[in-house]
Amino acid sequence: MDRKARGLALLIAGAFFMEILDATVIAPAAPHIAEDLGVPPVTVNVAITAYLLTLAVFIPISGWLAERFGARRVFTAALIIFTLASVGCALAVNLPMLVSTRVLQGIGGALMVPVGRLVVIRTTAKSDLVRAIAYLTWPALTAPLIAPALGGILSTYASWRLIFLINVPLGLLALPLARRLVPDMRADTPRKLDWRGFLLVATGTAALVAGLEGVAEQRPHWPLATALLVVAATTLIVTVRYLRRTENPLVDLTILRVHTYRVTALGGSVFRAVINAIPFLLPLLFQLAFGWTAAQAGLAVIALFAGNIGIKPLTTPLMRRFGMRTVMFGAVLASAACLLALAALTDETPLAVILPVLALSGVFRSIGFTTYNTVAFADVPPARLTSANTLNSTIQELGAGLGVACGALLVRLGATFTDTAEPRFRFAFLALAALLVIPAIEAIRLPATAGNVVAGRSQT
């Protein structure tokens, strides 16, 4: 792998690090942000949800933009948008301004990372591809480990605004490197973009988020929230019908006919939504119910992501030994058990008990995500891998964003039963555990031999 190829891979890895860092750094700082902006702490979830769902909406058009305007130009523009939006987040004076600048960050991230990853894959020799992919993988492992502690420490001992300003020097450093390292790849005849599909997806997603946030308000405006949810449901139904019938859709839904892929897209999305709600809820639980500082909460959440990373080397041997269906079903059940354990935590629970529970939750989070990601493409024909990957990336971001929104909504619903913080979070964790019935049923319905080829397991 020559120096330029290595430099390109590291540049894209740095961009990926920035994107993931911003997806996870807010949660420990949420109470400080809320206090400064004059809103309830749980309401800050909309800043996380808006970011993740914007990623989901714009990922499908990133490839077309690169074909049409060139990879270097799109990647550079995305870096500029992401960096300027980070400054905007730090300067936010109210929640609507923070959410708006987070949406801009999401647009930058959605164009930055997929385009960069595509460039690396297309320009790297096959003999060096494994090493290049390894460079692109480390941010996904290290950023979630660093972000909770970073967000908690900065918001406790300095200012929550610094969690966004971290991106500024990284972005300024990356800009000249992007001009030098990213090739000006583009298509001679760019494919036609499905603008109608894009607008339908964006409208339905925006209405869904706005409706969920309306329901989750302390004093919900029910007519408006209900109308938004009706618009969301109607638009998304129309979107599905349109995408299934149009000749060149934004995302190819016919790939859902593949059983193993459908399990990942449907049951896996519920699993991802539930599991991604946990890192958002935990810092709030520790601060609002247990009285911890943001720094203490952020440091504790590291245990979850440490478990996530620590089990990685064993996930493939587990799938090879027990099969996809067994490992998937076991990860879902164990994750439900961890949620029940989280619901049982109190402010008197020793740290020596809390940290192992978090670590175990991270372990089964990792096993579940890896199993779903592996089985997703097990039976997808090679000619359809590109469209399947685009749809899978979109669904993953949607699941993550809706999971955070759902977690916040459940905490708010818990407030109808009690005025104290701890039982509200207990209700949320129990409700999330109940939702895992859906992926559990989907896992049971998988054939016993599902994914054996990609797992390197015997077909018998």
WOPE-V730942 format. One record per residue. RES is the residue in one letter. PHI is phi in whole degrees, -180 to 180 (NA if undefined). PSI is psi in whole degrees, -180 to 180 (999 if undefined). D_LAST is the distance of its C-alpha to the last C-alpha in Angstrom with 1 decimal. Layout:
res:RES phi:PHI psi:PSI d_last:D_LAST
res:RES phi:PHI psi:PSI d_last:D_LAST
//
This chain:
res:M phi:NA psi:117 d_last:39.5
res:D phi:-75 psi:173 d_last:43.2
res:R phi:-63 psi:-42 d_last:45.5
res:K phi:-67 psi:-42 d_last:45.7
res:A phi:-64 psi:-40 d_last:42.0
res:R phi:-66 psi:-41 d_last:41.6
res:G phi:-63 psi:-40 d_last:44.5
res:L phi:-63 psi:-46 d_last:43.0
res:A phi:-61 psi:-41 d_last:39.7
res:L phi:-69 psi:-35 d_last:41.6
res:L phi:-63 psi:-47 d_last:43.9
res:I phi:-67 psi:-36 d_last:41.0
res:A phi:-62 psi:-40 d_last:39.5
res:G phi:-64 psi:-40 d_last:42.9
res:A phi:-65 psi:-41 d_last:43.0
res:F phi:-62 psi:-40 d_last:39.5
res:F phi:-60 psi:-45 d_last:40.8
res:M phi:-61 psi:-43 d_last:43.9
res:E phi:-64 psi:-48 d_last:41.9
res:I phi:-69 psi:-38 d_last:39.5
res:L phi:-57 psi:-45 d_last:42.5
res:D phi:-72 psi:-21 d_last:44.4
res:A phi:-77 psi:-23 d_last:41.6
res:T phi:-119 psi:-9 d_last:41.5
res:V phi:-82 psi:-20 d_last:45.0
res:I phi:-73 psi:-38 d_last:46.8
res:A phi:-50 psi:-51 d_last:45.3
res:P phi:-65 psi:-26 d_last:47.2
res:A phi:-88 psi:-4 d_last:50.4
res:A phi:-54 psi:-45 d_last:50.3
res:P phi:-62 psi:-37 d_last:53.0
res:H phi:-69 psi:-41 d_last:55.3
res:I phi:-62 psi:-45 d_last:54.8
res:A phi:-61 psi:-44 d_last:55.4
res:E phi:-63 psi:-41 d_last:58.6
res:D phi:-70 psi:-36 d_last:59.9
res:L phi:-95 psi:-3 d_last:59.2
res:G phi:73 psi:40 d_last:60.3
res:V phi:-132 psi:162 d_last:57.1
res:P phi:-64 psi:145 d_last:54.9
res:P phi:-56 psi:-41 d_last:52.2
res:V phi:-64 psi:-27 d_last:49.2
res:T phi:-65 psi:-23 d_last:50.7
res:V phi:-64 psi:-14 d_last:50.0
res:N phi:-56 psi:-28 d_last:46.3
res:V phi:-64 psi:-28 d_last:47.5
res:A phi:-70 psi:-33 d_last:48.1
res:I phi:-76 psi:-47 d_last:44.4
res:T phi:-61 psi:-45 d_last:43.1
res:A phi:-60 psi:-40 d_last:45.4
res:Y phi:-63 psi:-49 d_last:44.2
res:L phi:-68 psi:-40 d_last:40.5
res:L phi:-73 psi:-30 d_last:40.9
res:T phi:-64 psi:-40 d_last:43.2
res:L phi:-55 psi:-47 d_last:40.5
res:A phi:-62 psi:-41 d_last:38.1
res:V phi:-70 psi:-38 d_last:40.8
res:F phi:-94 psi:-16 d_last:41.9
res:I phi:-56 psi:-44 d_last:38.7
res:P phi:-62 psi:-22 d_last:38.0
res:I phi:-99 psi:-2 d_last:41.5
res:S phi:-63 psi:-42 d_last:41.4
res:G phi:-64 psi:-41 d_last:39.9
res:W phi:-64 psi:-42 d_last:42.5
res:L phi:-61 psi:-40 d_last:45.3
res:A phi:-65 psi:-41 d_last:44.3
res:E phi:-65 psi:-39 d_last:44.3
res:R phi:-80 psi:-44 d_last:47.6
res:F phi:-111 psi:-7 d_last:49.6
res:G phi:98 psi:138 d_last:47.8
res:A phi:-63 psi:-41 d_last:45.4
res:R phi:-63 psi:-46 d_last:48.2
res:R phi:-65 psi:-44 d_last:50.5
res:V phi:-67 psi:-44 d_last:47.9
res:F phi:-64 psi:-43 d_last:46.5
res:T phi:-65 psi:-44 d_last:50.1
res:A phi:-62 psi:-39 d_last:51.2
res:A phi:-64 psi:-41 d_last:48.2
res:L phi:-61 psi:-44 d_last:49.2
res:I phi:-64 psi:-45 d_last:52.8
res:I phi:-61 psi:-46 d_last:51.8
res:F phi:-63 psi:-43 d_last:49.5
res:T phi:-68 psi:-46 d_last:52.3
res:L phi:-65 psi:-38 d_last:55.1
res:A phi:-65 psi:-34 d_last:53.1
res:S phi:-63 psi:-41 d_last:52.5
res:V phi:-63 psi:-42 d_last:56.3
res:G phi:-61 psi:-41 d_last:56.7
res:C phi:-61 psi:-43 d_last:54.3
res:A phi:-66 psi:-28 d_last:56.5
res:L phi:-94 psi:2 d_last:59.6
res:A phi:-59 psi:134 d_last:58.5
res:V phi:-107 psi:-8 d_last:61.2
res:N phi:-154 psi:171 d_last:59.3
res:L phi:-66 psi:-42 d_last:55.8
res:P phi:-58 psi:-38 d_last:56.1
res:M phi:-68 psi:-40 d_last:57.0
res:L phi:-64 psi:-44 d_last:54.1
res:V phi:-63 psi:-42 d_last:51.6
res:S phi:-62 psi:-43 d_last:53.2
res:T phi:-73 psi:-28 d_last:52.9
res:R phi:-68 psi:-36 d_last:49.3
res:V phi:-61 psi:-43 d_last:48.5
res:L phi:-62 psi:-40 d_last:50.1
res:Q phi:-60 psi:-42 d_last:48.0
res:G phi:-62 psi:-39 d_last:44.9
res:I phi:-63 psi:-46 d_last:46.1
res:G phi:-61 psi:-45 d_last:46.6
res:G phi:-65 psi:-39 d_last:43.2
res:A phi:-66 psi:-30 d_last:41.4
res:L phi:-91 psi:-28 d_last:43.1
res:M phi:-73 psi:-56 d_last:43.2
res:V phi:-75 psi:-49 d_last:39.6
res:P phi:-60 psi:-40 d_last:37.6
res:V phi:-65 psi:-44 d_last:40.3
res:G phi:-62 psi:-43 d_last:40.3
res:R phi:-63 psi:-41 d_last:36.5
res:L phi:-62 psi:-42 d_last:36.7
res:V phi:-62 psi:-44 d_last:39.5
res:V phi:-61 psi:-46 d_last:37.6
res:I phi:-64 psi:-39 d_last:34.5
res:R phi:-80 psi:-23 d_last:36.7
res:T phi:-105 psi:-7 d_last:39.1
res:T phi:-93 psi:134 d_last:36.9
res:A phi:-62 psi:147 d_last:35.8
res:K phi:-58 psi:-33 d_last:32.1
res:S phi:-68 psi:-21 d_last:32.5
res:D phi:-107 psi:3 d_last:34.0
res:L phi:-66 psi:-38 d_last:31.9
res:V phi:-61 psi:-43 d_last:29.7
res:R phi:-66 psi:-40 d_last:33.0
res:A phi:-64 psi:-43 d_last:34.5
res:I phi:-64 psi:-35 d_last:31.7
res:A phi:-62 psi:-40 d_last:32.0
res:Y phi:-61 psi:-38 d_last:35.7
res:L phi:-76 psi:-17 d_last:34.9
res:T phi:-86 psi:-33 d_last:32.4
res:W phi:-61 psi:-32 d_last:34.8
res:P phi:-62 psi:-36 d_last:37.1
res:A phi:-65 psi:-24 d_last:34.3
res:L phi:-91 psi:-41 d_last:33.8
res:T phi:-89 psi:-35 d_last:37.5
res:A phi:-60 psi:-46 d_last:39.4
res:P phi:-65 psi:-23 d_last:38.1
res:L phi:-75 psi:-36 d_last:38.9
res:I phi:-84 psi:-39 d_last:42.4
res:A phi:-58 psi:-47 d_last:43.3
res:P phi:-60 psi:-44 d_last:43.7
res:A phi:-66 psi:-41 d_last:46.0
res:L phi:-63 psi:-47 d_last:47.9
res:G phi:-63 psi:-41 d_last:48.5
res:G phi:-69 psi:-44 d_last:49.6
res:I phi:-67 psi:-46 d_last:51.9
res:L phi:-64 psi:-42 d_last:53.6
res:S phi:-73 psi:-26 d_last:54.3
res:T phi:-81 psi:-46 d_last:55.6
res:Y phi:-104 psi:-8 d_last:57.7
res:A phi:-136 psi:-102 d_last:58.6
res:S phi:-152 psi:143 d_last:57.8
res:W phi:-62 psi:-23 d_last:54.7
res:R phi:-65 psi:-25 d_last:56.0
res:L phi:-68 psi:-23 d_last:55.1
res:I phi:-65 psi:-23 d_last:51.3
res:F phi:-93 psi:-31 d_last:51.8
res:L phi:-71 psi:-17 d_last:54.3
res:I phi:-56 psi:-34 d_last:51.9
res:N phi:-70 psi:-23 d_last:50.4
res:V phi:-63 psi:-54 d_last:53.8
res:P phi:-63 psi:-33 d_last:54.2
res:L phi:-65 psi:-43 d_last:50.6
res:G phi:-66 psi:-42 d_last:51.1
res:L phi:-65 psi:-35 d_last:54.5
res:L phi:-69 psi:-37 d_last:52.9
res:A phi:-74 psi:-28 d_last:50.1
res:L phi:-59 psi:-54 d_last:52.4
res:P phi:-65 psi:-31 d_last:54.1
res:L phi:-66 psi:-38 d_last:50.8
res:A phi:-63 psi:-42 d_last:49.2
res:R phi:-62 psi:-32 d_last:52.2
res:R phi:-88 psi:-36 d_last:51.7
res:L phi:-102 psi:-31 d_last:47.9
res:V phi:-82 psi:121 d_last:46.4
res:P phi:-71 psi:155 d_last:46.7
res:D phi:-88 psi:64 d_last:48.3
res:M phi:-77 psi:136 d_last:45.3
res:R phi:-158 psi:162 d_last:45.8
res:A phi:-89 psi:143 d_last:45.0
res:D phi:-65 psi:-40 d_last:47.6
res:T phi:-129 psi:89 d_last:47.0
res:P phi:-60 psi:141 d_last:45.3
res:R phi:-66 psi:159 d_last:43.2
res:K phi:-77 psi:133 d_last:44.9
res:L phi:-87 psi:138 d_last:44.2
res:D phi:-83 psi:80 d_last:43.4
res:W phi:-64 psi:-37 d_last:46.3
res:R phi:-63 psi:-44 d_last:46.2
res:G phi:-63 psi:-41 d_last:42.6
res:F phi:-62 psi:-46 d_last:43.5
res:L phi:-66 psi:-37 d_last:46.5
res:L phi:-66 psi:-45 d_last:44.7
res:V phi:-62 psi:-45 d_last:41.9
res:A phi:-64 psi:-43 d_last:44.7
res:T phi:-65 psi:-47 d_last:46.8
res:G phi:-63 psi:-41 d_last:44.1
res:T phi:-67 psi:-44 d_last:42.9
res:A phi:-62 psi:-43 d_last:46.5
res:A phi:-65 psi:-37 d_last:47.4
res:L phi:-65 psi:-46 d_last:44.4
res:V phi:-63 psi:-46 d_last:45.2
res:A phi:-63 psi:-39 d_last:48.9
res:G phi:-66 psi:-44 d_last:48.3
res:L phi:-64 psi:-41 d_last:46.1
res:E phi:-67 psi:-35 d_last:48.7
res:G phi:-64 psi:-40 d_last:51.4
res:V phi:-67 psi:-34 d_last:49.8
res:A phi:-82 psi:-4 d_last:49.4
res:E phi:-66 psi:156 d_last:53.0
res:Q phi:-59 psi:-39 d_last:55.3
res:R phi:-125 psi:83 d_last:57.3
res:P phi:-59 psi:139 d_last:55.0
res:H phi:-93 psi:88 d_last:56.8
res:W phi:-59 psi:-43 d_last:54.9
res:P phi:-59 psi:-44 d_last:56.2
res:L phi:-68 psi:-46 d_last:55.3
res:A phi:-62 psi:-43 d_last:51.9
res:T phi:-64 psi:-43 d_last:51.0
res:A phi:-61 psi:-42 d_last:52.3
res:L phi:-64 psi:-41 d_last:50.2
res:L phi:-68 psi:-36 d_last:47.0
res:V phi:-65 psi:-43 d_last:47.8
res:V phi:-61 psi:-43 d_last:48.4
res:A phi:-62 psi:-48 d_last:45.1
res:A phi:-62 psi:-45 d_last:43.1
res:T phi:-64 psi:-46 d_last:45.0
res:T phi:-64 psi:-42 d_last:44.7
res:L phi:-69 psi:-34 d_last:41.0
res:I phi:-65 psi:-45 d_last:40.4
res:V phi:-61 psi:-39 d_last:42.6
res:T phi:-61 psi:-46 d_last:40.8
res:V phi:-61 psi:-46 d_last:37.3
res:R phi:-63 psi:-40 d_last:38.9
res:Y phi:-65 psi:-47 d_last:40.7
res:L phi:-65 psi:-29 d_last:37.8
res:R phi:-77 psi:-21 d_last:35.7
res:R phi:-105 psi:-26 d_last:38.6
res:T phi:-73 psi:156 d_last:40.3
res:E phi:-73 psi:-45 d_last:39.7
res:N phi:-124 psi:79 d_last:39.2
res:P phi:-74 psi:158 d_last:38.3
res:L phi:-56 psi:-47 d_last:38.6
res:V phi:-132 psi:143 d_last:34.9
res:D phi:-91 psi:103 d_last:32.4
res:L phi:-79 psi:-15 d_last:31.2
res:T phi:-66 psi:-18 d_last:29.3
res:I phi:-66 psi:-17 d_last:26.4
res:L phi:-70 psi:-9 d_last:25.8
res:R phi:-70 psi:-20 d_last:24.4
res:V phi:-76 psi:120 d_last:21.1
res:H phi:-58 psi:-50 d_last:19.2
res:T phi:-64 psi:-35 d_last:17.8
res:Y phi:-70 psi:-40 d_last:21.3
res:R phi:-64 psi:-36 d_last:23.1
res:V phi:-62 psi:-42 d_last:21.5
res:T phi:-67 psi:-43 d_last:22.8
res:A phi:-69 psi:-36 d_last:26.1
res:L phi:-97 psi:-72 d_last:26.8
res:G phi:-61 psi:-38 d_last:25.2
res:G phi:-66 psi:-32 d_last:25.2
res:S phi:-67 psi:-40 d_last:28.9
res:V phi:-65 psi:-44 d_last:29.8
res:F phi:-60 psi:-46 d_last:28.0
res:R phi:-64 psi:-40 d_last:29.8
res:A phi:-63 psi:-46 d_last:33.1
res:V phi:-63 psi:-48 d_last:33.0
res:I phi:-68 psi:-35 d_last:32.1
res:N phi:-75 psi:-15 d_last:34.7
res:A phi:-72 psi:-26 d_last:37.4
res:I phi:-65 psi:-50 d_last:37.1
res:P phi:-64 psi:-21 d_last:38.7
res:F phi:-78 psi:-42 d_last:41.5
res:L phi:-77 psi:-34 d_last:42.3
res:L phi:-60 psi:-50 d_last:42.2
res:P phi:-61 psi:-35 d_last:45.2
res:L phi:-68 psi:-43 d_last:47.1
res:L phi:-58 psi:-48 d_last:46.4
res:F phi:-64 psi:-35 d_last:47.5
res:Q phi:-86 psi:-47 d_last:50.7
res:L phi:-80 psi:-33 d_last:51.8
res:A phi:-101 psi:-36 d_last:50.8
res:F phi:-98 psi:-13 d_last:50.8
res:G phi:79 psi:20 d_last:53.7
res:W phi:-78 psi:162 d_last:52.0
res:T phi:-80 psi:164 d_last:53.1
res:A phi:-61 psi:-36 d_last:51.1
res:A phi:-64 psi:-45 d_last:50.7
res:Q phi:-63 psi:-43 d_last:49.4
res:A phi:-64 psi:-44 d_last:46.9
res:G phi:-63 psi:-41 d_last:45.7
res:L phi:-66 psi:-38 d_last:45.2
res:A phi:-66 psi:-39 d_last:43.3
res:V phi:-66 psi:-18 d_last:40.8
res:I phi:-56 psi:-33 d_last:39.9
res:A phi:-58 psi:-38 d_last:37.9
res:L phi:-63 psi:-48 d_last:35.5
res:F phi:-75 psi:-24 d_last:35.0
res:A phi:-66 psi:-42 d_last:34.9
res:G phi:-63 psi:-37 d_last:31.9
res:N phi:-60 psi:-45 d_last:30.4
res:I phi:-77 psi:-41 d_last:30.9
res:G phi:-61 psi:-32 d_last:30.3
res:I phi:-86 psi:-10 d_last:26.6
res:K phi:-51 psi:-47 d_last:25.8
res:P phi:-63 psi:-18 d_last:24.7
res:L phi:-98 psi:-9 d_last:22.1
res:T phi:-65 psi:-44 d_last:20.5
res:T phi:-65 psi:-47 d_last:18.1
res:P phi:-57 psi:-36 d_last:17.0
res:L phi:-64 psi:-44 d_last:16.5
res:M phi:-66 psi:-38 d_last:14.3
res:R phi:-69 psi:-35 d_last:12.2
res:R phi:-79 psi:-44 d_last:12.2
res:F phi:-109 psi:-13 d_last:11.8
res:G phi:92 psi:154 d_last:10.6
res:M phi:-61 psi:-47 d_last:13.2
res:R phi:-61 psi:-45 d_last:13.8
res:T phi:-65 psi:-45 d_last:14.5
res:V phi:-67 psi:-41 d_last:16.6
res:M phi:-62 psi:-49 d_last:18.4
res:F phi:-63 psi:-41 d_last:19.3
res:G phi:-64 psi:-39 d_last:20.3
res:A phi:-66 psi:-38 d_last:22.5
res:V phi:-66 psi:-47 d_last:24.2
res:L phi:-64 psi:-43 d_last:25.0
res:A phi:-66 psi:-36 d_last:26.2
res:S phi:-66 psi:-38 d_last:28.3
res:A phi:-63 psi:-41 d_last:29.9
res:A phi:-64 psi:-39 d_last:30.7
res:C phi:-65 psi:-38 d_last:32.4
res:L phi:-65 psi:-38 d_last:34.4
res:L phi:-64 psi:-39 d_last:35.6
res:A phi:-66 psi:-39 d_last:36.6
res:L phi:-64 psi:-37 d_last:38.5
res:A phi:-65 psi:-24 d_last:40.2
res:A phi:-87 psi:-8 d_last:41.5
res:L phi:-68 psi:144 d_last:43.1
res:T phi:-132 psi:175 d_last:46.9
res:D phi:-69 psi:-9 d_last:49.7
res:E phi:-100 psi:-4 d_last:49.9
res:T phi:-67 psi:128 d_last:46.3
res:P phi:-63 psi:148 d_last:46.4
res:L phi:-60 psi:-30 d_last:45.1
res:A phi:-67 psi:-18 d_last:43.1
res:V phi:-95 psi:-41 d_last:41.0
res:I phi:-62 psi:-47 d_last:41.0
res:L phi:-64 psi:-44 d_last:39.6
res:P phi:-62 psi:-35 d_last:36.5
res:V phi:-63 psi:-44 d_last:35.8
res:L phi:-64 psi:-43 d_last:36.1
res:A phi:-63 psi:-42 d_last:34.0
res:L phi:-65 psi:-39 d_last:31.1
res:S phi:-60 psi:-41 d_last:31.5
res:G phi:-65 psi:-38 d_last:31.2
res:V phi:-59 psi:-51 d_last:28.1
res:F phi:-76 psi:-25 d_last:26.2
res:R phi:-60 psi:-49 d_last:27.9
res:S phi:-64 psi:-46 d_last:26.4
res:I phi:-62 psi:-44 d_last:22.9
res:G phi:-64 psi:-49 d_last:23.1
res:F phi:-61 psi:-45 d_last:24.7
res:T phi:-63 psi:-42 d_last:22.4
res:T phi:-65 psi:-46 d_last:19.3
res:Y phi:-63 psi:-43 d_last:21.1
res:N phi:-65 psi:-34 d_last:22.4
res:T phi:-75 psi:-45 d_last:19.2
res:V phi:-74 psi:-19 d_last:17.3
res:A phi:-55 psi:-42 d_last:20.5
res:F phi:-106 psi:13 d_last:20.2
res:A phi:-60 psi:-39 d_last:16.5
res:D phi:-118 psi:15 d_last:17.1
res:V phi:-81 psi:128 d_last:20.9
res:P phi:-61 psi:145 d_last:22.3
res:P phi:-53 psi:-37 d_last:24.2
res:A phi:-67 psi:-16 d_last:27.5
res:R phi:-111 psi:10 d_last:27.2
res:L phi:-64 psi:-38 d_last:26.3
res:T phi:-63 psi:-50 d_last:30.0
res:S phi:-67 psi:-35 d_last:30.7
res:A phi:-66 psi:-38 d_last:27.5
res:N phi:-67 psi:-40 d_last:28.5
res:T phi:-62 psi:-47 d_last:32.0
res:L phi:-64 psi:-40 d_last:31.0
res:N phi:-64 psi:-43 d_last:28.6
res:S phi:-62 psi:-41 d_last:31.5
res:T phi:-64 psi:-46 d_last:33.9
res:I phi:-65 psi:-38 d_last:31.8
res:Q phi:-62 psi:-45 d_last:31.3
res:E phi:-67 psi:-39 d_last:35.0
res:L phi:-61 psi:-44 d_last:35.8
res:G phi:-62 psi:-43 d_last:33.6
res:A phi:-64 psi:-45 d_last:35.2
res:G phi:-66 psi:-45 d_last:38.7
res:L phi:-69 psi:-28 d_last:38.3
res:G phi:-63 psi:-44 d_last:36.8
res:V phi:-64 psi:-44 d_last:40.1
res:A phi:-62 psi:-41 d_last:42.2
res:C phi:-65 psi:-42 d_last:40.4
res:G phi:-60 psi:-44 d_last:40.8
res:A phi:-65 psi:-41 d_last:44.5
res:L phi:-63 psi:-41 d_last:44.9
res:L phi:-67 psi:-37 d_last:43.4
res:V phi:-63 psi:-42 d_last:45.9
res:R phi:-65 psi:-41 d_last:48.7
res:L phi:-64 psi:-34 d_last:47.6
res:G phi:-62 psi:-25 d_last:47.6
res:A phi:-68 psi:-17 d_last:51.3
res:T phi:-74 psi:-15 d_last:52.1
res:F phi:-103 psi:-23 d_last:51.5
res:T phi:-154 psi:156 d_last:53.1
res:D phi:-96 psi:-10 d_last:55.4
res:T phi:-95 psi:153 d_last:53.9
res:A phi:-71 psi:-45 d_last:51.2
res:E phi:-58 psi:-48 d_last:48.8
res:P phi:-64 psi:-28 d_last:47.9
res:R phi:-62 psi:-45 d_last:47.4
res:F phi:-71 psi:-33 d_last:44.6
res:R phi:-61 psi:-43 d_last:43.2
res:F phi:-61 psi:-44 d_last:43.0
res:A phi:-62 psi:-45 d_last:41.3
res:F phi:-65 psi:-40 d_last:38.6
res:L phi:-66 psi:-41 d_last:38.0
res:A phi:-65 psi:-40 d_last:37.9
res:L phi:-64 psi:-40 d_last:35.4
res:A phi:-62 psi:-39 d_last:33.1
res:A phi:-64 psi:-35 d_last:33.4
res:L phi:-64 psi:-24 d_last:32.4
res:L phi:-71 psi:-4 d_last:29.0
res:V phi:-59 psi:-36 d_last:28.1
res:I phi:-64 psi:-55 d_last:27.5
res:P phi:-67 psi:-26 d_last:24.7
res:A phi:-64 psi:-45 d_last:23.2
res:I phi:-64 psi:-43 d_last:23.0
res:E phi:-60 psi:-40 d_last:21.6
res:A phi:-66 psi:-42 d_last:18.8
res:I phi:-61 psi:-34 d_last:17.9
res:R phi:-79 psi:-8 d_last:17.8
res:L phi:-66 psi:145 d_last:15.1
res:P phi:-62 psi:149 d_last:11.8
res:A phi:-61 psi:-28 d_last:9.1
res:T phi:-95 psi:6 d_last:7.3
res:A phi:-58 psi:130 d_last:11.0
res:G phi:74 psi:9 d_last:12.1
res:N phi:-61 psi:-36 d_last:9.1
res:V phi:-65 psi:-49 d_last:11.0
res:V phi:-71 psi:-23 d_last:14.3
res:A phi:-85 psi:-8 d_last:13.2
res:G phi:73 psi:33 d_last:12.0
res:R phi:-111 psi:151 d_last:8.6
res:S phi:-62 psi:147 d_last:5.5
res:Q phi:-77 psi:-9 d_last:3.8
res:T phi:-83 psi:999 d_last:0.0
//
